[in-house]
Amino acid sequence: MRRASSIAHRCKAAGFPTRETFDTCDSSVSSIPEPTQRSLATLEWIERHENLVVCGPSGTGKSEPPWEIWRLSSLDVRMGVMSSDGWSGAPTRRRYTPEQKAEAVRLVRLRREETGERFGSVKAVASQLGYGIESVRNWVAQAETDAGERPGTTTADADRIRRLEQENRELRRSNEILKRASAFFAAELDRPQR
């Protein structure tokens, strides 16, 4: 009961329509073909990690399919996160060890050498390891920058800049404290003695 209330509250806050479901809507009225609607209702496209884009002019029912897809997935999933072997309650932000990052970069470079192709290697390795594509792409780009193969800020420079910025913030904070203290004591000295 509490969960249903929570879902209803979130749906209302998001402005989702609650009138139609895949079962109750007249599929002939929608501009989305009926086989596509049936395919969307199975939620298999989510397991294949495919995206859904619904576009069109206002008033054509674009918000109905996303609402129903969200409703169906939340009923079965309990707001979990999709993994390659099904749904789990794992957090969406994954932490990778430096060894995992280095291995992914090594595999991308190895694949590029073997195939001679620069494109597609990151996606293939990321899928093979079960890592995020953009994460692997960022690691490879940073490794190339660190090796001098690509322009940009190296990891060592970024660490040095981060330390210097922190030191700068601390010095500014100390300077502000000293300014306030000197103003306080100057006011005390200017005050007439009784």
C-alpha positions in Angstrom: 0.0 0.0 0.0 2.8 2.4 0.9 4.7 1.6 -2.3 1.6 2.2 -4.4 1.0 5.5 -2.7 4.6 6.5 -3.3 4.4 5.6 -7.0 1.1 7.5 -7.4 2.7 10.5 -5.7 5.7 10.5 -8.0 3.5 10.0 -11.1 1.4 13.0 -10.1 4.5 15.1 -9.4 5.9 14.2 -12.8 2.7 15.0 -14.5 2.3 11.5 -16.0 -1.2 10.7 -17.5 -2.9 7.8 -15.8 -5.8 7.2 -18.2 -4.5 4.5 -20.6 -2.5 1.3 -20.3 -1.4 -1.0 -23.2 -4.4 -3.2 -22.3 -7.1 -0.5 -22.2 -6.0 1.9 -25.0 -7.3 1.6 -28.6 -4.2 0.8 -30.5 -5.8 1.8 -33.8 -6.0 5.4 -32.7 -2.3 5.7 -32.0 0.2 6.6 -34.7 2.5 4.0 -33.2 2.0 0.7 -35.1 0.3 -2.0 -33.2 3.3 -4.5 -33.5 5.6 -1.8 -32.1 3.1 -1.2 -29.2 3.1 -5.0 -28.4 6.9 -5.0 -28.6 7.2 -2.1 -26.2 4.8 -3.8 -23.8 7.1 -6.9 -23.5 9.9 -4.7 -22.1 12.4 -6.9 -24.0 14.0 -3.9 -25.6 15.1 -2.8 -22.1 16.9 -6.0 -21.5 18.7 -5.5 -24.9 19.8 -2.0 -23.5 18.0 -0.2 -26.3 16.7 3.4 -26.0 13.2 4.7 -26.7 12.6 8.0 -28.3 9.0 9.2 -28.6 8.5 12.4 -30.7 5.7 14.2 -32.5 3.4 17.2 -32.3 1.7 18.1 -29.0 -1.6 16.4 -28.2 -0.8 13.1 -30.1 -0.4 10.9 -27.0 3.4 10.8 -26.8 3.3 10.7 -23.0 1.1 7.6 -22.8 3.7 4.9 -23.9 6.5 6.2 -21.6 4.0 6.3 -18.7 2.8 2.7 -19.3 6.4 1.4 -19.9 7.4 3.0 -16.6 4.4 1.6 -14.8 5.0 -1.9 -16.2 8.6 -1.9 -15.3 8.1 -0.6 -11.8 5.5 -3.2 -11.0 7.9 -6.1 -11.7 11.2 -4.5 -10.9 10.6 -2.6 -7.7 12.7 0.3 -9.1 15.9 -1.9 -9.5 18.6 -1.4 -12.0 19.0 -3.5 -15.2 22.1 -5.7 -15.3 23.2 -8.1 -18.0 21.7 -11.0 -16.2 18.4 -9.3 -15.2 17.3 -6.8 -12.6 19.2 -6.1 -9.4 19.0 -3.5 -6.7 22.6 -2.4 -7.4 23.3 1.4 -7.5 23.5 2.9 -10.9 26.9 4.5 -10.3 29.5 1.8 -10.4 33.0 2.2 -9.0 35.9 0.7 -11.0 39.3 -0.2 -9.6 42.4 1.2 -11.3 43.2 -2.4 -12.4 39.8 -2.7 -14.1 40.3 0.6 -15.9 43.8 -0.4 -17.0 42.6 -3.8 -18.3 39.8 -2.2 -20.3 42.3 0.3 -21.9 44.7 -2.5 -22.6 41.9 -4.6 -24.3 40.8 -1.6 -26.4 44.4 -1.0 -27.6 44.8 -4.7 -28.3 41.6 -4.9 -30.3 42.6 -1.8 -32.3 45.9 -3.4 -33.1 44.4 -6.7 -34.1 41.6 -5.2 -36.3 43.3 -2.1 -37.5 40.1 -0.2 -36.9 39.8 2.7 -34.4 36.0 2.8 -34.2 33.9 0.2 -32.5 36.6 -1.1 -30.2 35.5 0.8 -27.2 31.9 -0.4 -27.5 32.9 -4.0 -28.1 35.3 -4.1 -25.1 32.8 -2.3 -22.9 30.1 -4.8 -23.8 32.4 -7.7 -23.3 33.4 -6.6 -19.8 30.0 -5.3 -18.8 31.2 -1.7 -18.3 29.7 1.5 -19.4 30.7 2.5 -22.9 31.3 6.2 -22.0 33.4 5.1 -19.0 35.7 3.0 -21.1 35.8 5.7 -23.8 36.9 8.3 -21.1 39.5 5.9 -19.7 41.0 5.3 -23.2 41.0 9.1 -24.0 42.8 9.8 -20.7 45.3 7.0 -21.3 46.0 8.5 -24.7 46.4 11.9 -23.2 48.8 10.6 -20.5 50.9 8.9 -23.2 51.1 12.1 -25.2 49.1 10.6 -28.1 46.3 13.2 -27.7 46.2 16.8 -26.5 44.7 17.5 -23.1 45.5 17.6 -19.4 47.4 14.5 -18.2 46.4 12.8 -15.0 49.6 14.0 -13.3 48.8 17.6 -14.3 45.2 17.3 -13.2 46.3 16.0 -9.8 48.8 18.9 -9.5 46.2 21.4 -10.5 43.7 20.0 -8.0 46.3 20.2 -5.2 47.2 23.8 -6.2 43.6 24.8 -6.3 43.0 23.3 -2.8 46.0 25.1 -1.5 44.8 28.3 -3.1 41.4 27.9 -1.4 43.0 27.3 2.0 45.3 30.3 1.6 42.3 32.5 0.6 40.4 31.3 3.7 43.4 32.0 5.9 43.9 35.4 4.4 40.2 36.2 5.0 40.5 35.2 8.6 43.6 37.3 9.1 41.9 40.3 7.4 38.9 40.0 9.8 41.2 39.6 12.8 43.3 42.6 11.9 40.1 44.7 11.4 38.8 43.5 14.8 42.0 44.4 16.6 42.4 47.7 14.7 38.9 48.7 15.9 39.8 47.7 19.5 42.9 49.8 19.3 41.0 52.8 17.9 38.4 52.7 20.6 39.0 55.3 23.3 40.2 53.9 26.6 38.0 54.6 29.7 
